[in-house]
Amino acid sequence: MKPIYPLFAALFLVAALPAHAQQNGGNTATTESEEESNTTETDGPRRFWQASLSNGHYMVALDRISNISMHEYLLDGSVVVTEVTIDTTGRALARFYYLEPLSDAGGRDEVSRVVDKGRELLDRAGQKAGTEAHNMAQKTYPTTTHAGTIEYRITDKRDLDALYGSLRKAWETGKGRKLTIK
């Protein structure tokens, strides 16, 4: 009898990682380090940094930010999470994250094909239901639901890089910025 663990791992990846947003359509490069992203950055309200995303809006006073970070970690042994966090002197912690199957990061073709097919199926289901599930933060109650945590899922790593660059620039210079992710 063949072990079925790889099948369960592949199904987990398909369920946990909905389709990526269009990665190359209508891109506008607005950061120095990124060749293409779905972001535009403009001057924002004085003393504030804000982000407008398809799944919500976030705004913070620059003098209330106590630290920012961008880091990666492995979730449940199968998902690489790249995350930007904004800690403030208030009660809320903002998290912007991008999920990538370990198979994509490692280049394992067989599992990647299964994951891609699953993404395609989830995309079609979302279109029929009229939702953009691939843009929504992924939570499992009560494990990932925390009071005071504001979460946004970013579906293109280049956009997350642009978000961190915009945030860092605004915080370092004290000049308001507004980042829009299409």
C-alpha positions in Angstrom: 0.0 0.0 0.0 1.4 3.4 -1.0 1.6 6.1 1.6 -1.1 8.8 1.1 0.6 11.6 3.1 1.8 13.3 -0.1 -1.7 13.4 -1.4 -3.0 15.0 1.8 -0.2 17.5 1.7 -1.0 18.5 -1.9 -4.7 18.8 -1.1 -3.8 21.0 1.9 -1.8 23.2 -0.3 -4.7 23.5 -2.8 -7.2 24.4 -0.1 -4.9 26.7 1.8 -3.6 28.7 -1.2 -6.2 30.1 -3.5 -5.2 31.5 -6.9 -2.8 34.4 -7.3 -4.2 37.6 -8.7 -3.2 38.5 -12.2 0.6 38.9 -11.9 1.4 40.6 -15.1 -1.7 42.4 -16.4 -1.6 46.2 -16.2 1.5 46.4 -14.0 2.9 49.8 -13.1 6.5 49.9 -11.8 6.7 52.5 -9.0 9.5 51.4 -6.8 13.2 51.4 -7.4 13.7 47.7 -6.5 10.8 46.2 -8.3 10.6 45.7 -12.1 6.9 45.2 -12.1 4.2 45.4 -9.5 0.5 46.2 -9.3 1.1 49.3 -7.1 1.1 53.0 -7.4 2.5 55.3 -4.8 1.6 59.0 -4.3 2.0 61.7 -1.7 -0.4 61.0 1.1 -1.9 63.1 3.9 0.7 64.8 6.0 2.1 62.6 8.9 0.2 59.4 7.7 1.0 56.3 5.7 -1.9 54.5 4.1 -2.5 51.5 1.9 -5.5 50.9 -0.3 -6.0 47.3 -1.3 -8.8 45.3 -3.0 -9.7 43.8 0.4 -9.5 46.9 2.6 -7.8 50.1 3.6 -5.2 50.8 6.3 -4.0 54.1 7.6 -1.5 54.9 10.4 0.0 58.1 11.9 3.8 57.9 11.2 4.6 59.1 14.8 2.6 56.2 16.2 4.7 53.5 14.5 7.1 51.9 16.9 8.6 49.3 14.5 8.2 47.7 11.2 9.5 44.4 9.9 9.5 42.1 6.9 10.3 38.5 7.5 9.7 35.0 6.2 8.7 31.8 8.0 7.5 28.3 7.2 3.9 27.6 8.2 2.9 24.0 9.0 6.0 22.7 7.0 4.4 23.4 3.6 3.7 27.2 3.2 6.3 30.0 3.1 4.9 33.2 4.5 6.4 36.5 3.7 5.0 39.1 6.1 5.2 42.8 6.8 4.2 43.9 10.3 3.5 47.3 11.6 3.6 47.7 15.4 2.1 50.9 16.8 1.8 52.6 20.2 -1.9 51.8 20.0 -3.5 48.4 20.5 -3.5 47.1 16.9 -0.8 45.1 15.0 -1.1 45.3 11.2 0.0 42.2 9.2 0.4 42.2 5.4 1.3 38.8 4.1 2.0 36.8 1.0 1.7 33.0 0.9 3.7 30.7 -1.3 3.6 26.9 -1.3 6.9 25.4 -0.4 6.7 23.5 -3.6 6.8 26.8 -5.6 9.8 28.0 -3.5 11.6 24.7 -4.0 10.6 24.2 -7.7 9.1 20.7 -7.4 7.2 20.4 -10.6 4.8 17.6 -9.8 3.4 19.2 -6.7 3.4 22.6 -8.4 1.1 21.3 -11.2 -1.3 20.0 -8.6 -1.3 23.3 -6.7 -1.8 25.2 -10.0 -4.8 23.1 -10.9 -6.3 23.6 -7.5 -5.8 27.4 -7.8 -7.6 27.3 -11.1 -10.5 25.4 -9.6 -10.8 27.8 -6.7 -10.6 30.8 -9.0 -13.6 29.4 -11.0 -15.5 28.7 -7.9 -14.9 32.2 -6.6 -16.0 33.7 -9.9 -19.3 31.8 -9.7 -19.9 32.8 -6.1 -19.0 36.4 -6.8 -16.2 36.5 -4.2 -12.5 37.3 -4.4 -11.4 34.6 -1.9 -7.8 34.7 -3.2 -7.5 38.3 -1.9 -8.9 37.5 1.6 -6.8 36.8 4.7 -6.8 33.1 5.6 -7.8 32.4 9.2 -8.7 29.4 11.2 -10.8 30.2 14.3 -9.6 30.4 17.1 -6.0 29.6 16.1 -5.4 32.7 13.9 -8.0 35.1 15.1 -6.5 37.5 17.5 -8.0 40.7 18.9 -6.0 43.7 17.9 -4.6 42.1 14.8 -5.4 43.6 11.4 -4.6 41.3 8.5 -4.4 41.7 4.8 -3.4 39.1 2.2 -1.3 40.3 -0.7 -1.4 38.0 -3.7 1.8 39.2 -5.4 5.1 39.2 -3.6 6.3 42.2 -5.7 3.4 44.2 -4.2 4.4 43.2 -0.7 7.9 44.3 -1.4 6.6 47.7 -2.8 4.4 48.0 0.3 7.3 47.6 2.7 9.4 50.0 0.6 6.7 52.7 0.7 6.2 52.2 4.5 9.9 52.3 5.3 10.4 55.5 3.1 7.5 57.2 4.8 8.6 56.3 8.3 12.2 57.3 7.7 11.4 60.6 6.1 8.3 61.5 8.1 6.4 62.4 4.8 2.9 61.0 4.2 2.6 58.4 1.5 -0.4 56.5 0.0 0.2 53.1 -1.7 -2.6 51.6 -3.8 -2.5 47.9 -4.8 -4.7 47.2 -7.8 
